[in-house]
């Protein structure tokens, strides 16, 4: 059995699809075939965002899809509703899909790599006699939190619905940083009903962890030594970033929900070294009109060139006074190409884990503006533990003012220590040449896959 056909099941959100697509590319480099299962809705988005599709036919990564259980007009940003629909529809659909493949005499599925929060798919695999593996798309610390839900309930840190009982900090292990109870990621979705549903769904997904033979994570020993020593079953294979000089537009954009605007690279080529603010808040963050205005006017105030990603689903109007003359605004950027560009000075980020990994791999300091879930903890990790970024303070109305944005960017860009630490950390994290921990782990895993 030389070339295993691995079935990949990501949660239908951009960060999850991205992370698992990056891992798929690694497996392909080691001779594996990949069947990548998105929901129908996500699959349509991914396909329509890809510039060139003619080479997909021969690709070792086969993009396929099954329904998520929601109607065409349902709101998929309602995560609670999405989780309910996934659980009631997808297990049966996935089972039928795998049976069809395995009965048709083609390349049989030999292993399922399931996003931890699609853990029900391991049950499907087990029923069909297929080996299972978990993949965690965020930090090892956030996995440790999830893995310890029973202990958190027992110790009175959270109640049976997953909500923190009191304010303050707690520590899972002496080897790990203290965590603010406000940063417990499943209780950070800003709607108690949704949070309850998501928590219930997570607990359900975790019931199957015993069906997994490995648990893989996009991190490194250098980045999270404490968390990894506390959760020895977690296998770090990071940093999972695609090569920014990938010549194939298809390979580079596979898995994106929006078409990448490559015109920003030509624009960056014309900017001075280390001068541009890169401003991007991932696929979920939404600002209200007031906050959007302050951000736009704050960028003007800095009087620096900026590259700002404003998604197509953003319904905000630019304020009348906004000049934007020093900047470029795009719907979606080829982020890795942008971040690795010598013109970039810093990353104004929502602190999603993929963005953090990409920023760290390129020695870029962060101005942290988290939105929800694990981003709240990620911000404190960047600022307080790794010390490669700064946070923003909001006023009494919860607004981050244009003056605060300008002040923090000026501070960040003039702080030589932060820049030096960012470059040091880059050397440390990117050290994944042959023989390093992550590289050895991938080789071990592939050997197991092929056995």
C-alpha positions as CSV (number, residue, x, y, z in Angstrom):
1,X,0.0,0.0,0.0
2,X,2.2,2.8,-1.2
3,X,0.0,5.7,-2.0
4,X,-2.7,6.0,0.6
5,X,-5.9,7.9,-0.3
6,X,-6.6,10.2,2.7
7,X,-10.1,11.7,3.3
8,X,-9.9,15.2,4.9
9,X,-12.9,16.6,6.7
10,X,-12.6,20.3,7.7
11,X,-15.1,22.4,9.6
12,X,-16.7,24.8,7.0
13,X,-14.9,28.0,8.0
14,X,-12.0,29.6,6.1
15,X,-9.3,29.2,8.8
16,X,-10.1,25.5,9.2
17,X,-10.2,24.8,5.4
18,X,-6.9,26.7,5.0
19,X,-5.1,24.9,7.7
20,X,-6.2,21.4,6.5
21,X,-5.4,22.3,2.9
22,X,-1.9,23.3,3.9
23,X,-1.5,20.0,5.7
24,X,-2.9,18.2,2.6
25,X,-0.2,19.8,0.5
26,X,2.5,18.4,2.9
27,X,1.0,14.9,2.6
28,X,0.9,15.2,-1.3
29,X,4.7,16.1,-1.1
30,X,5.1,12.7,0.6
31,X,3.2,10.8,-2.1
32,X,-0.3,10.7,-0.6
33,X,-3.6,11.2,-2.5
34,X,-6.1,13.5,-0.9
35,X,-9.9,13.5,-1.1
36,X,-10.9,16.9,0.5
37,X,-14.5,17.0,1.6
38,X,-16.1,20.4,2.0
39,X,-19.8,21.2,2.4
40,X,-21.6,21.9,-0.8
41,X,-21.8,25.6,0.2
42,X,-18.1,25.9,0.9
43,X,-17.2,23.9,-2.2
44,X,-19.0,26.3,-4.5
45,X,-17.2,29.2,-2.9
46,X,-13.8,27.6,-3.2
47,X,-14.4,26.6,-6.8
48,X,-15.6,30.1,-7.8
49,X,-12.7,31.8,-6.1
50,X,-10.1,29.7,-8.0
51,X,-8.5,31.6,-11.0
52,X,-7.3,28.6,-12.9
53,X,-9.2,25.3,-12.7
54,X,-7.9,23.5,-15.8
55,X,-5.1,21.7,-13.9
56,X,-7.5,20.4,-11.2
57,X,-8.2,17.3,-13.2
58,X,-4.7,15.8,-12.6
59,X,-4.3,17.2,-9.1
60,X,-3.5,14.8,-6.3
61,X,-5.9,16.8,-4.2
62,X,-9.5,16.0,-5.2
63,X,-12.1,18.6,-4.1
64,X,-15.5,17.0,-3.4
65,X,-18.5,17.9,-1.3
66,X,-21.6,16.8,0.6
67,X,-24.6,18.9,2.0
68,X,-24.4,20.6,5.4
69,X,-28.1,20.2,6.1
70,X,-29.0,24.0,5.7
71,X,-31.1,25.5,2.9
72,X,-29.5,27.7,0.2
73,X,-30.7,30.9,1.9
74,X,-29.8,29.9,5.5
75,X,-27.3,32.1,7.4
76,X,-24.2,30.1,7.8
77,X,-22.6,32.7,10.0
78,X,-25.1,31.5,12.7
79,X,-22.6,28.9,14.0
80,X,-25.0,27.3,16.4
81,X,-27.5,26.6,13.7
82,X,-24.7,25.4,11.4
83,X,-23.5,22.9,14.1
84,X,-27.0,21.5,14.6
85,X,-27.5,21.0,10.9
86,X,-24.0,19.4,10.4
87,X,-24.7,16.8,13.1
88,X,-28.1,15.9,11.8
89,X,-27.1,15.6,8.2
90,X,-23.5,15.1,7.5
91,X,-22.6,11.8,9.2
92,X,-25.0,9.8,7.0
93,X,-24.0,11.7,3.9
94,X,-20.3,11.1,4.6
95,X,-20.9,7.4,5.2
96,X,-22.7,7.0,1.8
97,X,-20.0,9.1,0.1
98,X,-17.2,6.8,1.4
99,X,-19.1,3.6,0.6
100,X,-19.6,4.8,-3.0
101,X,-15.9,5.5,-3.4
102,X,-14.8,2.2,-1.8
103,X,-17.3,0.1,-3.8
104,X,-16.4,1.7,-7.2
105,X,-13.1,0.0,-7.3
106,X,-11.0,3.2,-7.5
107,X,-8.5,4.3,-4.8
108,X,-10.1,3.2,-1.6
109,X,-10.2,5.6,1.4
110,X,-7.6,4.3,3.9
111,X,-7.7,7.0,6.5
112,X,-9.9,9.9,7.7
113,X,-8.2,13.0,9.0
114,X,-11.0,14.8,10.8
115,X,-10.9,18.4,12.1
116,X,-11.3,18.0,15.9
117,X,-14.6,19.9,15.6
118,X,-15.9,17.5,13.0
119,X,-15.1,14.6,15.4
120,X,-18.3,12.7,14.5
121,X,-16.6,11.7,11.2
122,X,-14.3,9.4,13.2
123,X,-17.4,7.4,14.2
124,X,-18.3,7.1,10.5
125,X,-14.8,5.8,9.7
126,X,-14.8,3.4,12.6
127,X,-18.1,1.9,11.4
128,X,-16.6,1.4,8.0
129,X,-13.3,0.0,9.4
130,X,-11.2,3.1,8.4
131,X,-8.5,4.4,10.6
132,X,-9.0,7.9,12.1
133,X,-6.8,10.9,12.9
134,X,-7.7,14.2,14.6
135,X,-6.4,17.5,13.4
136,X,-6.5,20.7,15.5
137,X,-6.4,24.0,13.6
138,X,-5.6,26.3,16.5
139,X,-3.0,26.5,19.2
140,X,-1.9,23.6,21.5
141,X,-3.1,25.7,24.5
142,X,-6.6,26.0,23.1
143,X,-6.7,22.2,22.5
144,X,-5.6,21.7,26.1
145,X,-8.6,23.8,27.1
146,X,-11.0,21.8,25.1
147,X,-9.5,18.5,26.2
148,X,-10.0,19.5,29.8
149,X,-13.7,20.4,29.7
150,X,-14.6,17.7,32.4
151,X,-11.8,19.1,34.7
152,X,-12.9,22.7,34.1
153,X,-16.5,21.8,35.1
154,X,-15.2,19.8,38.1
155,X,-13.0,22.6,39.3
156,X,-15.8,25.1,39.1
157,X,-14.2,27.2,36.3
158,X,-17.1,26.7,33.9
159,X,-20.7,25.5,34.3
160,X,-22.3,22.6,32.4
161,X,-23.1,24.9,29.5
162,X,-19.5,25.9,29.2
163,X,-19.8,29.4,30.6
164,X,-17.2,30.8,33.1
165,X,-18.7,30.9,36.6
166,X,-16.6,33.8,37.8
167,X,-14.1,36.4,36.4
168,X,-10.3,36.1,36.9
169,X,-7.6,33.8,35.6
170,X,-6.8,30.1,35.9
171,X,-4.0,27.8,35.0
172,X,-4.4,24.3,33.4
173,X,-0.8,23.4,34.2
174,X,2.2,25.1,35.8
175,X,4.0,24.7,32.4
176,X,1.5,26.9,30.7
177,X,0.6,30.6,30.8
178,X,-2.4,31.7,32.9
179,X,-5.6,32.1,31.0
180,X,-8.2,34.8,31.5
181,X,-11.7,33.2,32.0
182,X,-12.9,35.7,29.5
183,X,-10.7,34.0,26.9
184,X,-12.4,30.6,27.1
185,X,-12.9,30.4,23.4
186,X,-16.3,28.7,23.1
187,X,-17.9,31.3,25.3
188,X,-16.7,34.2,23.2
189,X,-19.2,34.1,20.3
190,X,-21.3,37.0,21.8
191,X,-24.6,35.2,21.8
192,X,-25.5,32.9,24.7
193,X,-27.8,30.7,22.7
194,X,-25.2,30.1,20.1
195,X,-22.5,29.6,22.7
196,X,-24.6,26.9,24.4
197,X,-25.3,25.1,21.1
198,X,-21.6,25.3,20.1
199,X,-20.5,23.9,23.5
200,X,-22.9,21.0,23.2
201,X,-21.6,20.3,19.7
202,X,-18.0,20.4,20.9
203,X,-18.7,18.0,23.7
204,X,-20.4,15.7,21.2
205,X,-17.4,15.8,18.8
206,X,-15.0,15.0,21.7
207,X,-16.8,11.8,22.5
208,X,-15.0,10.2,19.6
209,X,-11.4,11.2,20.4
210,X,-10.6,7.6,21.5
211,X,-11.2,6.5,17.8
212,X,-8.3,8.6,16.8
213,X,-4.8,7.1,16.5
214,X,-3.0,10.5,16.3
215,X,-3.9,14.1,17.1
216,X,-2.0,16.6,14.9
217,X,-1.6,20.3,15.5
218,X,-0.4,23.3,13.5
219,X,2.2,24.5,16.0
220,X,5.9,23.9,16.9
221,X,7.8,22.8,20.0
222,X,9.6,26.2,20.0
223,X,6.3,28.1,20.0
224,X,4.4,26.3,22.7
225,X,6.7,24.1,24.7
226,X,4.6,24.2,27.9
227,X,1.3,23.2,26.3
228,X,2.9,20.5,24.2
229,X,4.6,18.9,27.2
230,X,1.3,19.0,29.0
231,X,-0.6,17.3,26.1
232,X,1.9,14.7,25.0
233,X,-0.6,13.1,22.5
234,X,-0.5,16.3,20.4
235,X,1.8,16.0,17.5
236,X,3.1,19.4,16.3
237,X,3.6,19.6,12.5
238,X,3.8,23.4,12.1
239,X,4.3,25.9,10.8
240,X,1.9,24.8,8.1
241,X,2.4,27.6,5.5
242,X,2.3,27.2,1.7
243,X,5.3,28.4,-0.1
244,X,4.7,32.1,-1.0
245,X,6.6,31.7,-4.3
246,X,4.3,28.9,-5.4
247,X,4.1,29.4,-9.2
248,X,0.8,27.5,-9.6
249,X,-2.1,29.9,-8.9
250,X,-4.3,26.8,-8.4
251,X,-2.2,25.2,-5.7
252,X,-1.7,28.6,-4.0
253,X,-5.4,29.5,-4.0
254,X,-7.0,26.1,-3.4
255,X,-9.3,26.4,-0.4
256,X,-9.8,30.2,-0.5
257,X,-13.4,31.4,-0.1
258,X,-12.7,34.6,-2.1
259,X,-10.7,35.3,-5.2
260,X,-7.3,36.7,-4.3
261,X,-6.4,40.1,-5.7
262,X,-2.8,39.8,-6.9
263,X,-2.7,43.5,-8.1
264,X,-1.6,44.4,-4.5
265,X,1.7,42.7,-5.1
266,X,2.6,45.2,-7.9
267,X,1.5,48.0,-5.6
268,X,3.7,46.6,-2.8
269,X,6.7,46.5,-5.2
270,X,6.5,50.3,-5.4
271,X,6.5,51.0,-1.7
272,X,9.6,51.6,0.4
273,X,11.1,48.8,2.5
274,X,9.3,48.1,5.7
275,X,6.8,50.9,5.3
276,X,3.3,49.4,4.7
277,X,0.7,48.5,7.3
278,X,-1.1,45.3,6.3
279,X,-4.7,45.4,7.7
280,X,-6.7,42.2,7.5
281,X,-9.3,40.7,9.9
282,X,-9.9,37.2,8.5
283,X,-13.2,35.8,7.2
284,X,-15.6,36.4,10.2
285,X,-14.8,39.8,11.7
286,X,-17.6,42.4,11.2
287,X,-17.4,46.1,12.4
288,X,-20.3,48.4,12.9
289,X,-20.3,51.6,10.9
290,X,-18.8,53.7,13.7
291,X,-15.9,51.4,14.2
292,X,-15.4,51.1,10.5
293,X,-15.2,54.9,10.3
294,X,-12.6,55.1,13.1
295,X,-10.5,52.4,11.5
296,X,-10.5,54.2,8.1
297,X,-9.8,57.6,9.6
298,X,-7.1,56.1,11.8
299,X,-5.3,54.7,8.8
300,X,-5.4,58.1,7.2
301,X,-4.1,59.7,10.4
302,X,-1.0,57.5,10.4
303,X,0.1,59.0,7.1
304,X,1.7,55.7,6.1
305,X,1.0,53.5,3.1
306,X,-1.5,50.7,4.0
307,X,-2.9,47.6,2.4
308,X,-6.4,47.0,3.7
309,X,-8.5,43.9,3.1
310,X,-12.2,44.8,3.1
311,X,-14.3,41.7,2.3
312,X,-17.1,41.8,-0.3
313,X,-19.6,41.0,2.4
314,X,-18.7,44.2,4.2
315,X,-21.7,46.5,3.9
316,X,-20.1,49.6,5.5
317,X,-19.7,52.9,3.7
318,X,-16.4,54.7,3.8
319,X,-16.6,58.0,5.8
320,X,-16.8,61.2,3.7
321,X,-13.5,62.5,5.2
322,X,-11.6,59.3,4.3
323,X,-8.9,60.1,1.8
324,X,-7.3,56.6,1.6
325,X,-4.8,58.2,-0.8
326,X,-1.8,56.4,0.7
327,X,-3.4,53.0,0.7
328,X,-4.7,50.2,-1.4
329,X,-8.0,48.4,-0.6
330,X,-8.7,44.9,-1.9
331,X,-11.5,42.3,-1.3
332,X,-9.1,39.5,-0.4
333,X,-5.3,39.2,-0.6
334,X,-2.8,36.5,-1.3
335,X,-1.9,36.8,2.4
336,X,1.4,34.8,2.4
337,X,2.7,36.7,-0.6
338,X,1.8,39.9,1.1
339,X,3.2,39.1,4.6
340,X,6.5,37.9,3.2
341,X,6.9,41.1,1.1
342,X,9.8,43.3,2.2
343,X,7.5,46.4,2.1
344,X,5.4,45.2,5.0
345,X,6.1,46.9,8.3
346,X,3.4,45.3,10.5
347,X,0.2,43.2,10.6
348,X,-3.0,44.7,12.0
349,X,-4.7,41.4,12.6
350,X,-7.7,39.7,14.2
351,X,-5.2,37.1,15.6
352,X,-6.6,34.0,13.9
353,X,-4.1,31.2,14.4
354,X,-3.3,30.8,10.7
355,X,-2.5,34.5,10.5
356,X,-0.4,34.4,13.6
357,X,1.7,31.4,12.2
358,X,2.1,33.3,8.8
359,X,3.1,36.5,10.6
360,X,5.6,34.8,12.9
361,X,7.2,32.9,10.0
362,X,7.9,36.3,8.4
363,X,9.1,38.2,11.4
364,X,6.2,40.7,11.2
365,X,5.1,42.5,14.4
366,X,1.4,42.5,15.2
367,X,-1.1,45.1,16.2
368,X,-3.8,42.8,17.7
369,X,-7.5,43.4,17.3
370,X,-9.2,40.1,18.2
371,X,-12.9,39.5,17.3
372,X,-14.0,36.3,19.0
373,X,-13.3,32.6,20.0
374,X,-9.5,31.7,20.3
375,X,-8.4,35.1,19.0
376,X,-8.9,36.7,22.5
377,X,-6.3,34.3,24.0
378,X,-4.1,34.5,20.9
379,X,-3.8,38.3,21.4
380,X,-2.5,37.9,25.0
381,X,-0.1,35.2,23.9
382,X,1.4,37.5,21.2
383,X,1.6,40.5,23.5
384,X,2.4,39.0,26.9
385,X,4.2,35.8,26.2
386,X,5.9,36.1,22.8
387,X,6.2,39.9,23.1
388,X,5.9,40.5,19.4
389,X,2.9,42.8,19.3
390,X,0.7,45.3,21.0
391,X,-3.1,45.4,21.7
392,X,-5.6,48.3,21.3
393,X,-7.7,49.9,24.1
394,X,-11.3,50.8,23.5
395,X,-13.0,53.9,25.1
396,X,-16.0,53.8,27.5
397,X,-18.4,53.1,24.6
398,X,-16.3,50.1,23.5
399,X,-15.0,51.9,20.4
400,X,-11.3,51.8,19.4
401,X,-10.7,55.5,18.3
402,X,-8.7,56.7,15.3
403,X,-6.3,58.4,17.7
404,X,-5.7,55.1,19.6
405,X,-5.0,53.3,16.3
406,X,-2.5,55.9,15.2
407,X,-0.9,56.1,18.7
408,X,-0.4,52.3,18.9
409,X,0.9,52.0,15.3
410,X,3.4,54.7,16.0
411,X,4.5,53.0,19.2
412,X,4.7,49.5,17.6
413,X,6.7,50.7,14.6
414,X,9.2,52.6,16.7
415,X,9.8,49.7,19.1
416,X,13.1,48.2,18.1
417,X,12.8,45.4,20.7
418,X,9.6,44.1,19.3
419,X,11.0,44.1,15.8
420,X,14.2,42.3,17.0
421,X,12.1,39.7,18.9
422,X,9.9,39.1,15.8
423,X,13.0,38.4,13.7
424,X,14.4,36.1,16.4
425,X,11.2,34.2,16.7
426,X,11.0,33.9,12.9
427,X,14.4,32.2,12.9
428,X,13.2,29.8,15.6
429,X,9.8,28.9,14.1
430,X,11.0,28.6,10.6
431,X,13.7,26.2,11.6
432,X,11.8,23.2,10.2
433,X,14.5,21.9,8.0
434,X,15.1,18.1,8.0
435,X,15.7,16.7,11.4
436,X,13.6,19.3,13.3
437,X,10.6,18.2,15.5
438,X,7.8,19.0,13.1
439,X,9.6,17.6,10.0
440,X,10.3,14.3,11.9
441,X,6.7,14.2,13.1
442,X,5.4,14.5,9.5
443,X,7.7,11.7,8.3
444,X,6.6,9.4,11.2
445,X,3.0,10.1,10.4
446,X,3.4,9.4,6.7
447,X,5.2,6.2,7.5
448,X,2.2,5.1,9.6
449,X,-0.2,6.2,6.8
450,X,1.7,4.0,4.3
451,X,1.9,1.0,6.6
